[in-house]
Amino acid sequence: MALVSTATMPLLPSSPNIPLNLSIGVVFGALLGVFSALLAESLNSRVRFAEDLERVTGSLVVGELSAVPTHVVSRIPRLTAGRANPAKLGVTSVARPEPAIATPSSGDDSPTVKPDLTPIHKEDEATVPGALLDACLLSAAEVEEIASIAEERGVRFSEVAVSSGKVTAEQLSLALAVRTKFSLLDMSNSTLGRELVAAFDVNHPFMDDLRMLRMRIKARLAEGGEHGSRVVAVVSHGAKEGKSFSAANLAVSFAQMGDRTLLIDADMRTGRQHQLFSLNNDVGLSSVLGLSCNPKEALQRVTGLGDLTVMTAGPEVPSPTDLLARNTTVHLMQMMSNTFDVVIVDTPSADIRPDASLVVAAARNFIVVARQNRSLTAALEKVTQSMSQLGARMLGSVLVKA
């Protein structure tokens, strides 16, 4: 036996190797975090961005609408006594002839309809001072005073009128609407639902999104040519995804531009357009499809929105699906397309019953509405595919932001 070396006391333990263990822990912790994030992403099957909606529907997002709580809509104040006459701010709408509509038949032949092509009445553009004078918001002396200040500062008359506190921006908008025959309602005097942002506040940030949606839908309808369908069905997979809200405001927006617009509430189970527009629901779509009245009897004009006509869902019926399955539905959509410039149809939810599919097949055009962080991507993909298989043309999709 030979002595190789003398044993010495080690300064550090051989185990555990703390630096090595810390390094391994950091690496595995980072990998676990990345894996968890990827897993959460894969399990999140709801629409969050416009790109998600385009991917699942395979169609361009033609609009992104902000969800507007009713209390957010600015309230147009009543005019002060002694300065203005509230009666003069009752919105004046352009008188239009009643649409020429034939009674639908349950047979195979579509009735011949003579379209109402009466041109929209146009007036010379009104000046801001004239509008404020007409509304009794300013006196002649105040107009001269404001005009002098505006000329001196090199700014607009309206800027001085508002900044001086003589009128509010809301009063100015309403006065111009009256003078130019633009349909804009005074919320303090209206019974319409506050969700109808387009009818009350043209300066709300939501309106820019809505105008872009209207423009793109109008362009897509024009692609169909002169004889293409002017009917657009608004579809969503489930309830509370913004379908009725989008359809109602879109219809108001089209009407404000002078387009003869018809809004049809095809949800004969839970339709609520009659509530939004404060209309009678004793006669409506169910009455027309059931052949208990002719279409003209089911059309209602909305006070203050001269170019907007609404056909409510109508009284409750045992089986809305069977009514929508009749040939009368197709004939009705054809007649409305020939009579109005644009027809917006609020459809039932597409998640359970085939009602929405029947409406889309008759309308021949549709848009899909999805709610951010609520609508399921798989459900939207299924809805889009099933509607497209009906031969209808998808004009695009709309994302209602949370």
PAGU-735323 format. One record per residue (C-alpha): chain; residue in three letters; x, y, z. Coordinates in steps of 0.1 Angstrom, whole numbers, plus 2048, in hexadecimal, padded with zeros to 3 digits. Example, Ala and Ser with C-alpha at 12.3 -4.5 7.8 and 13.67 -1.06 7.14 Angstrom:
// PAGU-735323
NODE chain resn   X   Y   Z
NODE     A  ala 87B 7D3 84E
NODE     A  ser 889 7F5 847
// end
This chain:
// PAGU-735323
NODE chain resn   X   Y   Z
NODE     A  met 800 800 800
NODE     A  ala 80D 822 7F7
NODE     A  leu 802 845 801
NODE     A  val 7F8 859 7E2
NODE     A  ser 7ED 87A 7F3
NODE     A  thr 7E2 887 814
NODE     A  ala 7BC 88C 819
NODE     A  thr 7B1 8B0 81D
NODE     A  met 791 8BF 82A
NODE     A  pro 77B 8CC 80C
NODE     A  leu 770 8F1 80F
NODE     A  leu 74F 8EC 7FC
NODE     A  pro 736 8CF 7FE
NODE     A  ser 735 8B8 7DF
NODE     A  ser 70F 8B8 7E0
NODE     A  pro 6F8 8CB 7DB
NODE     A  asn 708 8DF 7BF
NODE     A  ile 6F5 900 7C5
NODE     A  pro 701 914 7A6
NODE     A  leu 6F9 8F7 78F
NODE     A  asn 6D7 8F1 79F
NODE     A  leu 6CF 916 79C
NODE     A  ser 6D8 916 777
NODE     A  ile 6C3 8F8 770
NODE     A  gly 6A6 907 783
NODE     A  val 6A7 927 770
NODE     A  val 6A8 916 74E
NODE     A  phe 68B 8FE 757
NODE     A  gly 677 91A 766
NODE     A  ala 67A 92F 747
NODE     A  leu 670 911 731
NODE     A  leu 653 90A 748
NODE     A  gly 647 92E 745
NODE     A  val 649 92D 71F
NODE     A  phe 637 90C 71D
NODE     A  ser 61B 919 734
NODE     A  ala 617 938 71F
NODE     A  leu 615 923 6FF
NODE     A  leu 5FC 90B 710
NODE     A  ala 5E6 928 71B
NODE     A  glu 5E7 937 6F8
NODE     A  ser 5DD 917 6E8
NODE     A  leu 5C0 913 701
NODE     A  asn 5B4 936 6FC
NODE     A  ser 59A 930 6E0
NODE     A  arg 589 952 6E1
NODE     A  val 58D 96F 6C8
NODE     A  arg 5A4 98A 6D6
NODE     A  phe 5B0 99D 6B8
NODE     A  ala 5A4 9A5 695
NODE     A  glu 5BF 98E 688
NODE     A  asp 5AF 971 69B
NODE     A  leu 58D 979 68B
NODE     A  glu 59C 97B 668
NODE     A  arg 5AE 95A 66D
NODE     A  val 58F 946 678
NODE     A  thr 577 956 660
NODE     A  gly 58E 958 642
NODE     A  ser 580 97A 63B
NODE     A  leu 58B 99E 63F
NODE     A  val 580 9B0 65F
NODE     A  val 56C 9CC 650
NODE     A  gly 566 9DE 672
NODE     A  glu 571 9DF 696
NODE     A  leu 556 9EF 6AC
NODE     A  ser 55C 9FB 6D0
NODE     A  ala 542 9ED 6E8
NODE     A  val 530 A0C 6F5
NODE     A  pro 520 A0C 717
NODE     A  thr 500 A20 717
NODE     A  his 50C A38 731
NODE     A  val 52A A42 71B
NODE     A  val 515 A52 700
NODE     A  ser 516 A77 705
NODE     A  arg 4F5 A87 70E
NODE     A  ile 4EA AA5 6FA
NODE     A  pro 4DD ABE 713
NODE     A  arg 4BC ACF 710
NODE     A  leu 4BF AF3 704
NODE     A  thr 4BE B0E 71E
NODE     A  ala 49E B22 721
NODE     A  gly 49D B44 711
NODE     A  arg 4B8 B3C 6F9
NODE     A  ala 4AB B1F 6E4
NODE     A  asn 48B B0F 6DC
NODE     A  pro 48E AE9 6E1
NODE     A  ala 472 AE3 6C9
NODE     A  lys 487 AF1 6AD
NODE     A  leu 4A0 AD5 6B3
NODE     A  gly 488 AB9 6AB
NODE     A  val 49C AA7 690
NODE     A  thr 48E AAD 66E
NODE     A  ser 492 A91 655
NODE     A  val 48E A91 630
NODE     A  ala 46C A85 625
NODE     A  arg 46E A66 610
NODE     A  pro 454 A52 5FD
NODE     A  glu 447 A32 60C
NODE     A  pro 459 A14 5FD
NODE     A  ala 446 A02 5E1
NODE     A  ile 442 9DF 5EF
NODE     A  ala 42F 9C1 5E1
NODE     A  thr 420 9A6 5F7
NODE     A  pro 436 987 5F8
NODE     A  ser 42A 966 5EB
NODE     A  ser 430 944 5F9
NODE     A  gly 434 936 5D5
NODE     A  asp 454 934 5C1
NODE     A  asp 450 953 5AC
NODE     A  ser 45E 973 5BA
NODE     A  pro 446 991 5B8
NODE     A  thr 450 9AE 5A1
NODE     A  val 459 9CD 5B5
NODE     A  lys 45E 9F0 5A8
NODE     A  pro 47B 9FE 5BC
NODE     A  asp 477 A20 5CC
NODE     A  leu 492 A35 5BB
NODE     A  thr 488 A57 5C7
NODE     A  pro 4A7 A6C 5CA
NODE     A  ile 4B2 A78 5EC
NODE     A  his 4AA A9D 5F0
NODE     A  lys 4CA AB2 5F4
NODE     A  glu 4CE AD5 602
NODE     A  asp 4EA AEE 600
NODE     A  glu 503 AE9 61C
NODE     A  ala 4F8 AFE 63A
NODE     A  thr 510 B15 64C
NODE     A  val 516 B11 671
NODE     A  pro 50A B34 679
NODE     A  gly 4EA B2E 666
NODE     A  ala 4E4 B0D 678
NODE     A  leu 4E9 B1D 69A
NODE     A  leu 4D2 B3A 691
NODE     A  asp 4B7 B22 685
NODE     A  ala 4B9 B0E 6A6
NODE     A  cys 4B7 B2F 6BA
NODE     A  leu 4D7 B26 6CB
NODE     A  leu 4E7 B47 6C2
NODE     A  ser 4D9 B6A 6BB
NODE     A  ala 4E3 B7E 69D
NODE     A  ala 4F9 B94 6B2
NODE     A  glu 50B B76 6C1
NODE     A  val 511 B68 69E
NODE     A  glu 521 B88 693
NODE     A  glu 536 B89 6B2
NODE     A  ile 542 B65 6AE
NODE     A  ala 548 B6A 689
NODE     A  ser 55E B89 690
NODE     A  ile 573 B76 6AA
NODE     A  ala 577 B58 693
NODE     A  glu 583 B6E 676
NODE     A  glu 59B B80 68D
NODE     A  arg 5AA B60 69A
NODE     A  gly 5A9 B4D 679
NODE     A  val 595 B30 687
NODE     A  arg 573 B20 680
NODE     A  phe 553 B30 68B
NODE     A  ser 549 B0F 69D
NODE     A  glu 569 B0F 6B1
NODE     A  val 563 B31 6BF
NODE     A  ala 53E B2A 6C5
NODE     A  val 546 B0B 6DA
NODE     A  ser 565 B19 6EC
NODE     A  ser 552 B38 6F6
NODE     A  gly 538 B22 708
NODE     A  lys 51B B30 6F5
NODE     A  val 513 B0E 6E7
NODE     A  thr 51F AEB 6EE
NODE     A  ala 52D AD3 6D5
NODE     A  glu 50F ABD 6D8
NODE     A  gln 4F7 ADA 6D1
NODE     A  leu 50C AE4 6B3
NODE     A  ser 50A AC1 6A5
NODE     A  leu 4E4 ABF 6AA
NODE     A  ala 4DE AE1 69A
NODE     A  leu 4F3 AD7 67B
NODE     A  ala 4E0 AB6 679
NODE     A  val 4BF AC9 678
NODE     A  arg 4CB AE2 65E
NODE     A  thr 4DB AC8 647
NODE     A  lys 4BF AAE 64B
NODE     A  phe 4D8 A96 65C
NODE     A  ser 4C6 A7D 673
NODE     A  leu 4D2 A84 696
NODE     A  leu 4BD A80 6B5
NODE     A  asp 4BD A93 6D6
NODE     A  met 4C1 A79 6F1
NODE     A  ser 4AF A8E 70A
NODE     A  asn 48F A8C 6F5
NODE     A  ser 492 A6A 6E6
NODE     A  thr 485 A48 6F1
NODE     A  leu 49D A34 6DC
NODE     A  gly 4B6 A1D 6ED
NODE     A  arg 4D7 A2C 6F7
NODE     A  glu 4EA A11 6E5
NODE     A  leu 4E1 A23 6C5
NODE     A  val 501 A38 6C7
NODE     A  ala 4FE A42 6A2
NODE     A  ala 4DD A52 6A8
NODE     A  phe 4E9 A69 6C4
NODE     A  asp 50E A71 6C2
NODE     A  val 51F A74 6A1
NODE     A  asn 540 A7F 6B2
NODE     A  his 543 A61 6C8
NODE     A  pro 563 A4D 6C1
NODE     A  phe 54E A2F 6BA
NODE     A  met 541 A40 69B
NODE     A  asp 562 A40 688
NODE     A  asp 562 A1A 68A
NODE     A  leu 53E A18 67F
NODE     A  arg 543 A2F 661
NODE     A  met 560 A19 656
NODE     A  leu 54A 9FA 659
NODE     A  arg 52E A0B 645
NODE     A  met 546 A15 62A
NODE     A  arg 555 9F3 626
NODE     A  ile 533 9E1 626
NODE     A  lys 526 9FA 60C
NODE     A  ala 545 9F3 5F6
NODE     A  arg 540 9CD 5F9
NODE     A  leu 51B 9D1 5EF
NODE     A  ala 525 9E5 5D1
NODE     A  glu 53B 9C8 5C5
NODE     A  gly 51B 9B4 5C1
NODE     A  gly 510 9CB 5A5
NODE     A  glu 4EF 9DD 59F
NODE     A  his 4DA 9BD 5A1
NODE     A  gly 4ED 9AE 5BF
NODE     A  ser 4DC 9AA 5E0
NODE     A  arg 4DC 9C8 5F7
NODE     A  val 4D3 9B3 616
NODE     A  val 4ED 9AD 631
NODE     A  ala 4E7 994 64D
NODE     A  val 4FA 99C 66D
NODE     A  val 504 97B 67D
NODE     A  ser 514 970 69D
NODE     A  his 519 94E 6AD
NODE     A  gly 50A 955 6CF
NODE     A  ala 4F7 96F 6E3
NODE     A  lys 505 98F 6F1
NODE     A  glu 521 991 6D7
NODE     A  gly 516 9B3 6C9
NODE     A  lys 501 9A8 6AB
NODE     A  ser 4E1 9BC 6B2
NODE     A  phe 4F6 9DA 6BE
NODE     A  ser 50A 9DA 69E
NODE     A  ala 4EC 9D5 687
NODE     A  ala 4D8 9F1 697
NODE     A  asn 4F4 A0B 696
NODE     A  leu 4FE A00 673
NODE     A  ala 4DB A06 666
NODE     A  val 4D9 A28 676
NODE     A  ser 4FA A31 667
NODE     A  phe 4EF A27 644
NODE     A  ala 4CF A3B 648
NODE     A  gln 4E2 A5A 653
NODE     A  met 4F4 A5A 632
NODE     A  gly 4D3 A5B 61F
NODE     A  asp 4D1 A37 616
NODE     A  arg 4AE A28 617
NODE     A  thr 4B5 A0F 633
NODE     A  leu 4A1 9F3 640
NODE     A  leu 4A9 9E1 661
NODE     A  ile 498 9BF 665
NODE     A  asp 498 9AD 686
NODE     A  ala 498 988 67C
NODE     A  asp 49D 97B 6A0
NODE     A  met 479 971 6A6
NODE     A  arg 483 961 6C7
NODE     A  thr 496 97C 6DA
NODE     A  gly 496 99A 6C2
NODE     A  arg 49A 9BC 6D2
NODE     A  gln 49C 9D5 6B6
NODE     A  his 479 9E1 6BE
NODE     A  gln 486 9E9 6E1
NODE     A  leu 4A4 9FC 6D4
NODE     A  phe 48F A11 6BC
NODE     A  ser 470 A14 6D3
NODE     A  leu 459 A04 6B9
NODE     A  asn 439 9EF 6BB
NODE     A  asn 43F 9CA 6B7
NODE     A  asp 41B 9BF 6B0
NODE     A  val 423 9BB 68B
NODE     A  gly 444 9B1 67D
NODE     A  leu 458 997 66A
NODE     A  ser 445 97A 679
NODE     A  ser 425 98A 66D
NODE     A  val 432 98E 64A
NODE     A  leu 441 96B 647
NODE     A  gly 421 95D 656
NODE     A  leu 40D 96F 63A
NODE     A  ser 3F8 981 654
NODE     A  cys 401 9A3 645
NODE     A  asn 413 9B2 628
NODE     A  pro 437 9BF 62C
NODE     A  lys 42D 9E4 62A
NODE     A  glu 417 9E0 649
NODE     A  ala 435 9D3 65C
NODE     A  leu 44C 9F0 654
NODE     A  gln 451 A0B 66E
NODE     A  arg 463 A2C 66A
NODE     A  val 479 A38 686
NODE     A  thr 471 A5B 692
NODE     A  gly 48E A73 68A
NODE     A  leu 4A0 A5A 674
NODE     A  gly 48E A60 654
NODE     A  asp 4A0 A47 63D
NODE     A  leu 49F A2A 656
NODE     A  thr 482 A11 656
NODE     A  val 480 9F4 66E
NODE     A  met 46E 9D3 66B
NODE     A  thr 46C 9C5 68F
NODE     A  ala 46C 9A0 697
NODE     A  gly 447 9A0 69C
NODE     A  pro 431 98C 6B4
NODE     A  glu 43D 96A 6C2
NODE     A  val 437 94C 6AD
NODE     A  pro 439 926 6B5
NODE     A  ser 455 91E 69C
NODE     A  pro 46A 93B 68E
NODE     A  thr 480 922 67C
NODE     A  asp 463 915 667
NODE     A  leu 458 938 65E
NODE     A  leu 47C 941 652
NODE     A  ala 47D 921 63E
NODE     A  arg 461 92C 627
NODE     A  asn 467 93A 605
NODE     A  thr 457 95A 611
NODE     A  thr 477 963 623
NODE     A  val 48B 963 602
NODE     A  his 470 977 5F0
NODE     A  leu 46F 990 60C
NODE     A  met 494 996 60C
NODE     A  gln 493 99A 5E6
NODE     A  met 478 9B4 5E8
NODE     A  met 489 9C7 604
NODE     A  ser 4AA 9C7 5F0
NODE     A  asn 497 9D6 5D2
NODE     A  thr 486 9F0 5E7
NODE     A  phe 4A1 9FC 5FF
NODE     A  asp 4C5 A07 5F9
NODE     A  val 4D1 9F0 615
NODE     A  val 4C0 9D7 62B
NODE     A  ile 4D0 9CD 64C
NODE     A  val 4C3 9AD 65C
NODE     A  asp 4C9 9A5 681
NODE     A  thr 4C9 97F 683
NODE     A  pro 4C4 966 69F
NODE     A  ser 4E3 957 6AF
NODE     A  ala 4F2 93B 69A
NODE     A  asp 4FC 925 6B7
NODE     A  ile 4DE 90E 6BA
NODE     A  arg 4C2 911 6A1
NODE     A  pro 4C5 915 67B
NODE     A  asp 4B2 936 67A
NODE     A  ala 4D1 94B 672
NODE     A  ser 4DA 934 655
NODE     A  leu 4B7 938 646
NODE     A  val 4BA 95E 648
NODE     A  val 4DD 95E 639
NODE     A  ala 4D2 948 61C
NODE     A  ala 4B6 961 614
NODE     A  ala 4CC 980 619
NODE     A  arg 4E9 973 604
NODE     A  asn 502 98A 616
NODE     A  phe 50D 988 63A
NODE     A  ile 527 995 653
NODE     A  val 532 983 672
NODE     A  val 534 995 693
NODE     A  ala 54B 98A 6AF
NODE     A  arg 550 997 6D2
NODE     A  gln 574 99C 6DE
NODE     A  asn 57E 983 6F9
NODE     A  arg 55C 972 6F7
NODE     A  ser 556 962 6D5
NODE     A  leu 565 940 6D1
NODE     A  thr 57C 93B 6B2
NODE     A  ala 570 918 6AB
NODE     A  ala 54B 923 6AC
NODE     A  leu 552 940 695
NODE     A  glu 564 92A 67C
NODE     A  lys 547 912 67C
NODE     A  val 52E 92E 677
NODE     A  thr 541 93D 65A
NODE     A  gln 545 91C 648
NODE     A  ser 520 913 64C
NODE     A  met 514 935 640
NODE     A  ser 52C 935 622
NODE     A  gln 51F 913 618
NODE     A  leu 4FD 922 613
NODE     A  gly 509 935 5F5
NODE     A  ala 509 957 608
NODE     A  arg 525 970 604
NODE     A  met 538 979 623
NODE     A  leu 53F 99E 622
NODE     A  gly 557 99D 63F
NODE     A  ser 558 99B 665
NODE     A  val 553 9B4 681
NODE     A  leu 565 9B4 6A2
NODE     A  val 553 9C4 6C0
NODE     A  lys 56E 9CE 6D8
NODE     A  ala 56A 9C5 6FD
// end
